[in-house]
Amino acid sequence: KPDIFYNNNHNIIYNSILKINASDRKIDILTVTNELRFSKQLDQIGGAYYLGSLVQSIGSAAHIEDHCKRIYDLYLKRSTIDIMRAKIKELDEGLDSDIFEIYNSISAELSNLFELSLSSDYHNIIDVIDERLTEISKISEQDKNLIGINTGFSKLNTFTNGFQGSDYVIIGARPSMGKTIIALIIAMAAIFKSGKNVLFFSLEMSKKRIADRLISIITDIDTKRISSNRLSSDEWKIINDKISNYIDKKFIIIDSSNLSIEEIKARAITLHRKYGIDEVIIDYIQLIKHSFQKKTTNDNVTHISKNIKSLAKELNCPIIALSQLNRSGGTVPSMNELRESGSLEQDADIIWLPYREDYENRDCEHEAKLRIDNLISKNRNGDIGAFYTYRNDFWSYIGEIPYQEYISLSESIPFNYEY
C-alpha cells in the first residue's frame, strides 16, 4: 500500500505506479514521470531529477524481496508505535476507562496490522503438493481410511474424511442438545483414535464440571453420582482403572469465562508451539468477550468468527466451535438460526446441527426419546447429509447404536465402543 512508505514523496510515486499498472501500461521512469506530471504532483516530489536519482541509487533488482521486506518491517514498527502511543494517550486522559477494553482494542488493532504480513501468503504449488502427499502417506494404520482427525462418529468420518488442518467446524444447537458432551467425545476420539493433542476452551463450565463429564463418559457412571461422591467401591475401581489410560495424554483445558478472541488466539498459539496442539475446541462462541463494546453484536460475532478462521489456518489444525442457535417455531434447525450469526455461516467449512425430537416434541415415539438427529448442513470439502446418534438418560454415552445394544455388546466381548 502507498502508506507503507515513510517518505510522503515515495507514497505519491508508488501510488502513480499503481495507477499505471492498473491501466496495463508499462512502468518505467518516463511513464511514471508523465503520470506525475498529469496529476500535477511532479514538482511536489522533487521533479524528474529526483525520480532519476532514485533509479540510479539501486544498482540491481536482484535483492528486491529483501528491500521490500525491509520497508514493510519498518512500516510495521512505525504502525505499532503509533498504536501504542494512541493507547498511552487514551490511558493518560481517561483513568476511569476499562483497561480490558483497551487491551482488547490493542490486541485487535495489532492483529489486523500483522495479518498483512508478506511472508506466508505465497507458495510454490509443487511444494504444496509434495507436502500434501507426505501428509497422506503418514496416515496411521488405525485411521487408514481417514485423511484428517477421527471425529468419533463413523458416519461423520465418511462425510468429512476426518477433521482436517485449517477446518473451521461449527456445532450449532439449542440449549440441552448435548453440545458439550459431543465436543468432549470429539476430543477423546482425536486423542485415542488419532493420537492427537487437544486444547479445549470451556467458557461456560468449570474444569471440575468438565472433569465430571469426562469421567462419566469414560466409565459410564452417572455424573451426579460422581459429583456428589455417591460411588461404590466397584465404581471407584472402574474409575481408577480407566483413568490410568490418560496419564500420558495431552488434553489441555482452559476454563476462563472472560476471554476475548485475541486472548484465545494468544493462548492457542503459545500452547501450539509448546505442545504441538492438533485440535482446538471452543465452548462456545457467544460467550467469547466482545472486543469492540460500541459495535453491534453482529459486528462482534463477525470479528470473532473471522479470527477463529484465521487461527485455524495459522495453526493448520481444525477448530471446532460450539454455537447457540436462535429458537424458532420449527423442530428441525437450519443454518440461518445461528444466533447473532454475523458471518458464521459464511466463514465455517463445516456446520453440524444436532437436535433432539424429544426436546421439541414431548409426545414423540419412545425410540426418538434417546436419539439425537445430526444434520451436516454445510461441508465445504465433502458431502452434506444426516445421521443418528443415541444417548442414555444421564449423558455418559453418545454413540451410533442405541445404548442398550451397546451394553449388550460390551458384555458379550471385551470391546470399548468409543475408544
VOPAGU-2260 file (C-alpha; in pm, 1 decimal, decimal comma):
REM VOPAGU-2260
SITE   aa  ch    i         X         Y         Z
SITE  LYS   A    0       0,0       0,0       0,0
SITE  PRO   A    1     126,3     354,3     -66,4
SITE  ASP   A    2     110,8     448,7     303,3
SITE  ILE   A    3     367,5     179,7     385,8
SITE  PHE   A    4     631,5     432,0     274,6
SITE  TYR   A    5     753,1     672,8     543,4
SITE  ASN   A    6     858,0     941,6     294,0
SITE  ASN   A    7     542,7    1105,8     155,5
SITE  ASN   A    8     714,7    1164,0    -180,9
SITE  HIS   A    9     761,8     787,9    -213,8
SITE  ASN   A   10     397,3     740,5    -120,0
SITE  ILE   A   11     294,7     965,1    -411,1
SITE  ILE   A   12     536,1     797,4    -655,8
SITE  TYR   A   13     420,8     448,1    -564,1
SITE  ASN   A   14      55,3     549,9    -597,1
SITE  SER   A   15     132,1     668,6    -953,2
SITE  ILE   A   16     298,6     333,1   -1026,3
SITE  LEU   A   17     -15,9     152,2    -908,9
SITE  LYS   A   18    -232,8     365,7   -1140,3
SITE  ILE   A   19      -7,1     286,6   -1437,2
SITE  ASN   A   20     -16,4     -84,4   -1355,3
SITE  ALA   A   21    -396,0     -83,2   -1319,2
SITE  SER   A   22    -430,8      53,4   -1673,1
SITE  ASP   A   23    -197,7    -216,3   -1818,1
SITE  ARG   A   24      70,1      32,0   -1919,5
SITE  LYS   A   25     443,3     -28,8   -1894,8
SITE  ILE   A   26     617,7     103,5   -1585,2
SITE  ASP   A   27     944,1     292,3   -1634,6
SITE  ILE   A   28    1091,6     629,4   -1543,0
SITE  LEU   A   29     926,7     800,3   -1840,5
SITE  THR   A   30     572,1     669,7   -1780,9
SITE  VAL   A   31     594,5     746,1   -1408,5
SITE  THR   A   32     721,3    1098,7   -1483,3
SITE  ASN   A   33     431,8    1157,1   -1723,9
SITE  GLU   A   34     176,6    1022,1   -1474,0
SITE  LEU   A   35     307,7    1255,1   -1201,7
SITE  ARG   A   36     309,9    1548,3   -1443,7
SITE  PHE   A   37     -50,2    1468,8   -1545,8
SITE  SER   A   38    -163,5    1462,8   -1180,1
SITE  LYS   A   39      31,8    1786,0   -1114,5
SITE  GLN   A   40     248,8    1615,1    -849,3
SITE  LEU   A   41     583,5    1603,8   -1030,0
SITE  ASP   A   42     715,7    1924,5    -874,0
SITE  GLN   A   43     580,8    1817,5    -532,3
SITE  ILE   A   44     806,7    1509,1    -522,8
SITE  GLY   A   45    1117,2    1695,5    -638,8
SITE  GLY   A   46    1082,1    1679,4   -1015,6
SITE  ALA   A   47    1219,7    1442,8   -1279,1
SITE  TYR   A   48    1568,2    1481,6   -1132,7
SITE  TYR   A   49    1456,8    1322,2    -801,7
SITE  LEU   A   50    1298,8    1029,3    -987,2
SITE  GLY   A   51    1621,1     978,1   -1179,5
SITE  SER   A   52    1825,9     980,4    -858,7
SITE  LEU   A   53    1600,3     708,8    -711,8
SITE  VAL   A   54    1657,2     484,6   -1012,2
SITE  GLN   A   55    2032,1     543,7   -1005,1
SITE  SER   A   56    2058,1     464,3    -631,2
SITE  ILE   A   57    1968,9      96,9    -689,2
SITE  GLY   A   58    2226,0     -91,3    -891,9
SITE  SER   A   59    2025,3    -413,7    -933,8
SITE  ALA   A   60    1678,7    -556,4    -872,5
SITE  ALA   A   61    1823,5    -891,6    -765,5
SITE  HIS   A   62    1750,5    -827,2    -398,0
SITE  ILE   A   63    1408,5    -666,6    -446,4
SITE  GLU   A   64    1234,4    -902,7    -198,0
SITE  ASP   A   65    1481,2    -813,1      77,6
SITE  HIS   A   66    1431,5    -442,4       4,8
SITE  CYS   A   67    1051,3    -482,1      17,3
SITE  LYS   A   68    1072,8    -674,6     343,0
SITE  ARG   A   69    1290,2    -401,4     496,2
SITE  ILE   A   70    1038,2    -130,7     400,8
SITE  TYR   A   71     749,9    -342,3     528,1
SITE  ASP   A   72     920,4    -425,0     860,4
SITE  LEU   A   73     985,1     -55,2     924,7
SITE  TYR   A   74     619,9      20,8     845,1
SITE  LEU   A   75     507,1    -242,4    1097,8
SITE  LYS   A   76     733,0     -91,8    1364,8
SITE  ARG   A   77     607,9     263,6    1299,4
SITE  SER   A   78     245,6     149,9    1299,0
SITE  THR   A   79     295,9     -42,3    1624,9
SITE  ILE   A   80     447,5     270,8    1783,1
SITE  ASP   A   81     150,3     479,1    1659,0
SITE  ILE   A   82     -98,9     231,5    1805,7
SITE  MET   A   83      80,1     218,5    2142,0
SITE  ARG   A   84     116,2     597,7    2161,6
SITE  ALA   A   85    -254,7     641,8    2096,0
SITE  LYS   A   86    -339,8     391,8    2370,0
SITE  ILE   A   87     -95,2     555,3    2615,0
SITE  LYS   A   88    -266,7     888,9    2547,9
SITE  GLU   A   89    -605,5     722,6    2595,9
SITE  LEU   A   90    -489,4     582,0    2930,5
SITE  ASP   A   91    -343,1     914,7    3043,9
SITE  GLU   A   92    -658,5    1108,3    2957,7
SITE  GLY   A   93    -909,0     854,6    3085,2
SITE  LEU   A   94    -803,2     694,3    3410,9
SITE  ASP   A   95   -1157,5     560,7    3452,7
SITE  SER   A   96   -1152,6     377,8    3117,0
SITE  ASP   A   97   -1192,4      -0,6    3111,0
SITE  ILE   A   98    -838,3    -142,3    3096,1
SITE  PHE   A   99    -960,0    -472,9    2949,8
SITE  GLU   A  100   -1148,3    -294,4    2672,0
SITE  ILE   A  101    -828,7    -102,0    2589,4
SITE  TYR   A  102    -627,6    -426,5    2597,3
SITE  ASN   A  103    -873,4    -593,3    2360,2
SITE  SER   A  104    -862,3    -290,7    2131,9
SITE  ILE   A  105    -480,2    -301,3    2122,1
SITE  SER   A  106    -483,7    -676,1    2050,8
SITE  ALA   A  107    -738,9    -633,5    1771,4
SITE  GLU   A  108    -551,2    -345,9    1604,5
SITE  LEU   A  109    -217,5    -527,4    1621,4
SITE  SER   A  110    -376,8    -846,2    1491,2
SITE  ASN   A  111    -525,5    -659,5    1193,6
SITE  LEU   A  112    -191,3    -489,6    1128,7
SITE  PHE   A  113      17,0    -808,6    1125,5
SITE  GLU   A  114    -235,3   -1003,6     915,6
SITE  LEU   A  115     -91,0    -816,6     615,5
SITE  SER   A  116     244,2    -994,6     652,2
SITE  LEU   A  117     407,0   -1071,8     317,3
SITE  SER   A  118     598,3   -1375,7     437,7
SITE  SER   A  119     343,3   -1657,3     425,0
SITE  ASP   A  120      77,9   -1587,3     162,3
SITE  TYR   A  121     252,4   -1728,5    -145,1
SITE  HIS   A  122     369,8   -2083,6    -209,8
SITE  ASN   A  123     508,6   -2286,8    -496,0
SITE  ILE   A  124     223,4   -2528,9    -576,7
SITE  ILE   A  125     471,1   -2814,3    -634,8
SITE  ASP   A  126     592,0   -2769,7    -275,0
SITE  VAL   A  127     230,5   -2773,4    -154,7
SITE  ILE   A  128     156,2   -3093,3    -348,3
SITE  ASP   A  129     472,2   -3258,9    -212,8
SITE  GLU   A  130     380,2   -3160,4     143,9
SITE  ARG   A  131      25,2   -3289,3      95,5
SITE  LEU   A  132     142,5   -3626,0     -38,4
SITE  THR   A  133     377,5   -3657,4     260,8
SITE  GLU   A  134      83,0   -3592,5     496,7
SITE  ILE   A  135    -131,0   -3853,2     322,0
SITE  SER   A  136     147,4   -4111,6     334,3
SITE  LYS   A  137     169,9   -4069,7     713,6
SITE  ILE   A  138    -192,7   -4161,2     780,2
SITE  SER   A  139    -185,7   -4416,5    1060,9
SITE  GLU   A  140    -292,1   -4776,2    1003,4
SITE  GLN   A  141    -560,4   -4726,0    1268,0
SITE  ASP   A  142    -716,8   -4444,6    1063,5
SITE  LYS   A  143    -609,9   -4574,1     722,9
SITE  ASN   A  144    -933,3   -4458,7     560,5
SITE  LEU   A  145    -910,3   -4104,1     702,0
SITE  ILE   A  146    -700,9   -3813,6     584,5
SITE  GLY   A  147    -790,4   -3598,3     886,7
SITE  ILE   A  148    -851,0   -3645,8    1260,0
SITE  ASN   A  149   -1109,2   -3903,5    1368,6
SITE  THR   A  150   -1434,6   -3725,4    1459,5
SITE  GLY   A  151   -1556,4   -4001,6    1692,3
SITE  PHE   A  152   -1852,2   -4084,1    1464,0
SITE  SER   A  153   -1812,8   -4319,4    1167,0
SITE  LYS   A  154   -2084,9   -4155,0     955,4
SITE  LEU   A  155   -1932,2   -3811,8    1011,8
SITE  ASN   A  156   -1591,1   -3953,4     917,4
SITE  THR   A  157   -1749,7   -4065,7     589,8
SITE  PHE   A  158   -1886,8   -3717,1     522,7
SITE  THR   A  159   -1567,6   -3530,5     612,1
SITE  ASN   A  160   -1278,5   -3779,7     579,0
SITE  GLY   A  161   -1194,7   -3663,8     932,5
SITE  PHE   A  162   -1148,0   -3309,9    1059,4
SITE  GLN   A  163    -855,6   -3166,3     865,2
SITE  GLY   A  164    -597,3   -2892,8     906,3
SITE  SER   A  165    -748,1   -2539,7     898,5
SITE  ASP   A  166   -1108,4   -2673,7     909,7
SITE  TYR   A  167   -1342,6   -2436,3    1092,5
SITE  VAL   A  168   -1626,3   -2652,2    1227,3
SITE  ILE   A  169   -1935,2   -2502,8    1391,5
SITE  ILE   A  170   -2160,7   -2723,9    1603,9
SITE  GLY   A  171   -2480,1   -2520,0    1635,8
SITE  ALA   A  172   -2762,7   -2628,6    1862,7
SITE  ARG   A  173   -3026,6   -2503,3    2100,8
SITE  PRO   A  174   -2971,6   -2547,4    2475,8
SITE  SER   A  175   -2981,7   -2901,9    2620,9
SITE  MET   A  176   -2895,0   -3074,3    2293,7
SITE  GLY   A  177   -2567,6   -3217,7    2425,6
SITE  LYS   A  178   -2318,8   -2984,6    2253,0
SITE  THR   A  179   -2056,0   -3006,3    2527,7
SITE  ILE   A  180   -2077,3   -3386,2    2554,1
SITE  ILE   A  181   -2042,4   -3413,6    2175,1
SITE  ALA   A  182   -1737,8   -3182,4    2191,5
SITE  LEU   A  183   -1577,4   -3399,8    2461,1
SITE  ILE   A  184   -1635,3   -3715,5    2256,4
SITE  ILE   A  185   -1474,1   -3541,9    1955,9
SITE  ALA   A  186   -1176,0   -3452,4    2176,4
SITE  MET   A  187   -1140,0   -3807,2    2309,4
SITE  ALA   A  188   -1160,1   -3954,1    1958,7
SITE  ALA   A  189    -880,4   -3720,2    1847,1
SITE  ILE   A  190    -666,1   -3825,1    2145,4
SITE  PHE   A  191    -728,9   -4201,0    2149,5
SITE  LYS   A  192    -811,3   -4285,1    1787,3
SITE  SER   A  193    -580,0   -4042,7    1607,3
SITE  GLY   A  194    -312,2   -3988,4    1874,8
SITE  LYS   A  195    -352,6   -3608,7    1872,7
SITE  ASN   A  196    -313,5   -3332,1    2133,0
SITE  VAL   A  197    -626,2   -3128,1    2207,5
SITE  LEU   A  198    -683,5   -2779,9    2352,6
SITE  PHE   A  199   -1031,8   -2721,4    2498,7
SITE  PHE   A  200   -1159,0   -2371,3    2584,1
SITE  SER   A  201   -1451,3   -2405,8    2826,9
SITE  LEU   A  202   -1607,4   -2061,3    2863,5
SITE  GLU   A  203   -1923,8   -2192,1    3030,1
SITE  MET   A  204   -1829,7   -2486,4    3255,8
SITE  SER   A  205   -1551,9   -2500,8    3512,6
SITE  LYS   A  206   -1272,2   -2752,8    3472,3
SITE  LYS   A  207   -1423,6   -2953,3    3758,9
SITE  ARG   A  208   -1758,0   -2990,2    3578,2
SITE  ILE   A  209   -1577,3   -3085,1    3257,2
SITE  ALA   A  210   -1378,8   -3343,8    3455,5
SITE  ASP   A  211   -1703,1   -3489,5    3597,7
SITE  ARG   A  212   -1844,2   -3530,2    3247,2
SITE  LEU   A  213   -1526,1   -3686,1    3114,3
SITE  ILE   A  214   -1513,8   -3935,2    3400,0
SITE  SER   A  215   -1878,3   -4020,4    3329,8
SITE  ILE   A  216   -1812,7   -4073,8    2957,9
SITE  ILE   A  217   -1505,0   -4286,8    3026,1
SITE  THR   A  218   -1663,4   -4503,1    3299,9
SITE  ASP   A  219   -2035,8   -4494,1    3211,7
SITE  ILE   A  220   -2115,8   -4376,6    3566,2
SITE  ASP   A  221   -2382,1   -4110,4    3623,7
SITE  THR   A  222   -2229,8   -3760,6    3653,4
SITE  LYS   A  223   -2449,5   -3685,6    3955,8
SITE  ARG   A  224   -2306,5   -3985,1    4143,3
SITE  ILE   A  225   -1953,6   -3869,9    4061,1
SITE  SER   A  226   -2000,6   -3504,0    4161,6
SITE  SER   A  227   -2174,9   -3596,9    4489,8
SITE  ASN   A  228   -1933,0   -3883,9    4573,1
SITE  ARG   A  229   -2209,1   -4145,6    4593,7
SITE  LEU   A  230   -1977,6   -4409,4    4449,8
SITE  SER   A  231   -1946,2   -4774,8    4541,9
SITE  SER   A  232   -1608,6   -4944,7    4585,8
SITE  ASP   A  233   -1659,4   -5120,2    4249,8
SITE  GLU   A  234   -1721,9   -4785,2    4081,2
SITE  TRP   A  235   -1406,8   -4640,6    4236,0
SITE  LYS   A  236   -1212,3   -4936,7    4098,4
SITE  ILE   A  237   -1356,2   -4879,0    3749,3
SITE  ILE   A  238   -1260,9   -4510,0    3768,0
SITE  ASN   A  239    -905,4   -4582,1    3880,6
SITE  ASP   A  240    -855,3   -4846,5    3611,8
SITE  LYS   A  241    -995,3   -4634,6    3327,9
SITE  ILE   A  242    -834,2   -4301,1    3419,6
SITE  SER   A  243    -488,0   -4459,6    3420,4
SITE  ASN   A  244    -512,2   -4466,8    3039,3
SITE  TYR   A  245    -497,4   -4085,2    3036,8
SITE  ILE   A  246    -167,7   -4032,4    3218,3
SITE  ASP   A  247      42,6   -3971,6    2906,3
SITE  LYS   A  248    -225,0   -3790,7    2702,3
SITE  LYS   A  249    -227,9   -3417,6    2621,2
SITE  PHE   A  250    -577,8   -3281,6    2677,4
SITE  ILE   A  251    -534,4   -2920,2    2787,1
SITE  ILE   A  252    -831,4   -2727,3    2924,3
SITE  ILE   A  253    -868,8   -2353,0    2979,7
SITE  ASP   A  254   -1182,8   -2271,5    3177,6
SITE  SER   A  255   -1174,9   -1891,2    3195,4
SITE  SER   A  256   -1517,4   -1735,1    3138,2
SITE  ASN   A  257   -1389,5   -1391,1    3036,9
SITE  LEU   A  258   -1169,0   -1439,5    2731,2
SITE  SER   A  259   -1163,9   -1224,9    2417,0
SITE  ILE   A  260   -1086,5   -1380,1    2080,0
SITE  GLU   A  261    -743,5   -1211,4    2090,5
SITE  GLU   A  262    -667,6   -1380,1    2424,9
SITE  ILE   A  263    -789,1   -1715,5    2289,3
SITE  LYS   A  264    -561,4   -1676,2    1985,1
SITE  ALA   A  265    -261,4   -1582,9    2201,3
SITE  ARG   A  266    -308,6   -1884,8    2431,5
SITE  ALA   A  267    -369,4   -2123,9    2141,8
SITE  ILE   A  268     -57,9   -2008,3    1954,3
SITE  THR   A  269     158,7   -2032,2    2268,2
SITE  LEU   A  270      35,6   -2381,1    2359,0
SITE  HIS   A  271      61,0   -2495,5    1997,5
SITE  ARG   A  272     429,7   -2402,3    1997,4
SITE  LYS   A  273     485,9   -2568,8    2334,7
SITE  TYR   A  274     283,1   -2889,4    2298,0
SITE  GLY   A  275     204,2   -2925,0    1926,7
SITE  ILE   A  276    -172,4   -2879,8    1959,4
SITE  ASP   A  277    -354,6   -3069,4    1681,0
SITE  GLU   A  278    -716,7   -2973,5    1751,5
SITE  VAL   A  279    -884,2   -2679,6    1927,5
SITE  ILE   A  280   -1238,2   -2679,6    2070,0
SITE  ILE   A  281   -1420,8   -2363,7    2185,5
SITE  ASP   A  282   -1732,4   -2397,1    2403,3
SITE  TYR   A  283   -1892,6   -2162,5    2295,7
SITE  ILE   A  284   -1877,7   -1864,3    2052,1
SITE  GLN   A  285   -2141,9   -1641,3    2213,0
SITE  LEU   A  286   -1950,8   -1643,5    2544,9
SITE  ILE   A  287   -1633,4   -1500,6    2390,7
SITE  LYS   A  288   -1582,0   -1148,6    2524,6
SITE  HIS   A  289   -1652,1    -881,6    2265,3
SITE  SER   A  290   -1351,2    -674,2    2161,9
SITE  PHE   A  291   -1548,6    -375,1    2039,1
SITE  GLN   A  292   -1804,3    -275,0    2300,9
SITE  LYS   A  293   -1952,3       5,0    2089,2
SITE  LYS   A  294   -2025,7    -204,3    1780,1
SITE  THR   A  295   -2329,5    -424,6    1713,9
SITE  THR   A  296   -2343,3    -785,0    1830,2
SITE  ASN   A  297   -2331,0    -899,2    1465,7
SITE  ASP   A  298   -2012,5    -696,6    1409,2
SITE  ASN   A  299   -1852,2    -855,3    1713,5
SITE  VAL   A  300   -1952,4   -1210,1    1618,2
SITE  THR   A  301   -1820,1   -1147,7    1265,4
SITE  HIS   A  302   -1489,7   -1027,9    1414,0
SITE  ILE   A  303   -1471,7   -1337,0    1638,2
SITE  SER   A  304   -1562,7   -1576,4    1355,6
SITE  LYS   A  305   -1304,0   -1438,0    1113,7
SITE  ASN   A  306   -1036,1   -1459,8    1383,3
SITE  ILE   A  307   -1126,0   -1824,2    1453,7
SITE  LYS   A  308   -1095,1   -1899,2    1082,2
SITE  SER   A  309    -757,6   -1721,5    1059,5
SITE  LEU   A  310    -636,2   -1907,2    1371,7
SITE  ALA   A  311    -728,4   -2243,0    1216,0
SITE  LYS   A  312    -521,0   -2151,0     910,5
SITE  GLU   A  313    -230,0   -2021,6    1119,5
SITE  LEU   A  314    -213,7   -2335,8    1336,0
SITE  ASN   A  315    -309,0   -2561,9    1043,2
SITE  CYS   A  316    -540,0   -2758,2    1270,6
SITE  PRO   A  317    -918,0   -2799,1    1291,2
SITE  ILE   A  318   -1104,8   -2568,9    1526,9
SITE  ILE   A  319   -1443,3   -2689,8    1649,0
SITE  ALA   A  320   -1651,7   -2400,7    1782,0
SITE  LEU   A  321   -1984,9   -2453,8    1954,1
SITE  SER   A  322   -2264,1   -2203,3    1894,6
SITE  GLN   A  323   -2609,8   -2138,6    2031,1
SITE  LEU   A  324   -2899,3   -2136,5    1785,5
SITE  ASN   A  325   -3191,7   -1898,0    1795,8
SITE  ARG   A  326   -3516,0   -2063,4    1894,7
SITE  SER   A  327   -3761,4   -2086,1    1606,0
SITE  GLY   A  328   -4106,8   -2227,6    1552,1
SITE  GLY   A  329   -3977,4   -2531,3    1366,8
SITE  THR   A  330   -3839,9   -2853,7    1508,8
SITE  VAL   A  331   -3557,9   -2905,1    1262,9
SITE  PRO   A  332   -3285,6   -2638,0    1293,7
SITE  SER   A  333   -3131,3   -2458,3     998,0
SITE  MET   A  334   -2812,8   -2260,0     938,5
SITE  ASN   A  335   -2992,7   -1925,2     943,9
SITE  GLU   A  336   -3071,2   -1984,3    1312,6
SITE  LEU   A  337   -2706,2   -1941,7    1410,5
SITE  ARG   A  338   -2750,6   -1697,1    1691,6
SITE  GLU   A  339   -2639,4   -1338,4    1623,9
SITE  SER   A  340   -2472,9   -1509,1    1333,0
SITE  GLY   A  341   -2258,1   -1233,9    1188,2
SITE  SER   A  342   -2055,8   -1426,5     928,4
SITE  LEU   A  343   -2060,7   -1769,0    1099,8
SITE  GLU   A  344   -2247,0   -1938,3     815,0
SITE  GLN   A  345   -2013,7   -1787,8     554,6
SITE  ASP   A  346   -1685,0   -1849,6     739,7
SITE  ALA   A  347   -1741,3   -2209,3     853,2
SITE  ASP   A  348   -1614,5   -2502,9     649,9
SITE  ILE   A  349   -1849,4   -2746,7     824,4
SITE  ILE   A  350   -2178,0   -2671,1    1001,7
SITE  TRP   A  351   -2318,1   -2950,6    1219,0
SITE  LEU   A  352   -2666,4   -2906,3    1371,3
SITE  PRO   A  353   -2763,8   -3166,3    1635,2
SITE  TYR   A  354   -3119,7   -3162,3    1769,3
SITE  ARG   A  355   -3349,8   -3378,3    1982,4
SITE  GLU   A  356   -3701,8   -3458,7    1874,7
SITE  ASP   A  357   -3797,8   -3543,9    2232,5
SITE  TYR   A  358   -3694,0   -3194,9    2347,6
SITE  GLU   A  359   -3908,6   -3026,2    2083,8
SITE  ASN   A  360   -4194,1   -3281,0    2091,8
SITE  ARG   A  361   -4270,2   -3447,0    2424,2
SITE  ASP   A  362   -4515,7   -3686,9    2255,7
SITE  CYS   A  363   -4262,2   -3838,8    2018,0
SITE  GLU   A  364   -4211,4   -4213,7    1986,1
SITE  HIS   A  365   -4008,3   -4390,3    2256,6
SITE  GLU   A  366   -3718,6   -4467,1    2020,6
SITE  ALA   A  367   -3676,7   -4094,4    1949,5
SITE  LYS   A  368   -3657,6   -4000,1    2318,5
SITE  LEU   A  369   -3294,6   -4110,2    2342,5
SITE  ARG   A  370   -3195,6   -4017,4    1989,1
SITE  ILE   A  371   -3003,4   -3717,2    1859,2
SITE  ASP   A  372   -3058,1   -3618,7    1495,9
SITE  ASN   A  373   -2747,1   -3469,7    1335,7
SITE  LEU   A  374   -2762,1   -3253,1    1024,3
SITE  ILE   A  375   -2443,3   -3172,4     833,2
SITE  SER   A  376   -2584,9   -2863,6     663,5
SITE  LYS   A  377   -2260,3   -2732,6     515,9
SITE  ASN   A  378   -1944,1   -2917,2     421,3
SITE  ARG   A  379   -1712,7   -2715,9     201,1
SITE  ASN   A  380   -1489,9   -3012,9     114,9
SITE  GLY   A  381   -1724,5   -3309,1     140,4
SITE  ASP   A  382   -2081,9   -3434,8     149,4
SITE  ILE   A  383   -2379,5   -3297,6     338,6
SITE  GLY   A  384   -2637,2   -3526,6     495,4
SITE  ALA   A  385   -2775,1   -3656,5     824,0
SITE  PHE   A  386   -2705,2   -3932,0    1074,2
SITE  TYR   A  387   -2844,9   -4055,0    1405,5
SITE  THR   A  388   -2667,3   -4084,1    1736,2
SITE  TYR   A  389   -2808,8   -4218,0    2061,7
SITE  ARG   A  390   -2765,3   -4126,2    2427,6
SITE  ASN   A  391   -2857,8   -4265,2    2766,7
SITE  ASP   A  392   -3054,6   -4091,2    3040,6
SITE  PHE   A  393   -2752,0   -3949,9    3221,5
SITE  TRP   A  394   -2545,9   -3846,6    2916,4
SITE  SER   A  395   -2247,5   -4073,4    2979,8
SITE  TYR   A  396   -2293,2   -4218,4    2633,3
SITE  ILE   A  397   -2340,8   -4077,0    2283,8
SITE  GLY   A  398   -2288,1   -4334,3    2010,7
SITE  GLU   A  399   -2417,7   -4458,2    1678,0
SITE  ILE   A  400   -2603,1   -4757,5    1820,4
SITE  PRO   A  401   -2875,5   -4744,1    2089,0
SITE  TYR   A  402   -2738,0   -4759,9    2441,7
SITE  GLN   A  403   -2895,6   -5098,1    2527,2
SITE  GLU   A  404   -2733,0   -5254,4    2220,0
SITE  TYR   A  405   -2401,4   -5103,5    2324,8
SITE  ILE   A  406   -2438,0   -5251,5    2677,2
SITE  SER   A  407   -2519,7   -5595,1    2535,4
SITE  LEU   A  408   -2224,5   -5580,4    2300,9
SITE  SER   A  409   -1989,3   -5467,0    2577,9
SITE  GLU   A  410   -2097,4   -5757,7    2799,7
SITE  SER   A  411   -2051,1   -6020,5    2529,3
SITE  ILE   A  412   -1698,6   -5920,0    2412,5
SITE  PRO   A  413   -1410,1   -5715,8    2559,9
SITE  PHE   A  414   -1499,7   -5416,8    2342,5
SITE  ASN   A  415   -1499,4   -5048,4    2426,1
SITE  TYR   A  416   -1725,2   -4872,5    2174,5
SITE  GLU   A  417   -1576,1   -4527,5    2186,4
SITE  TYR   A  418   -1209,7   -4590,3    2249,6
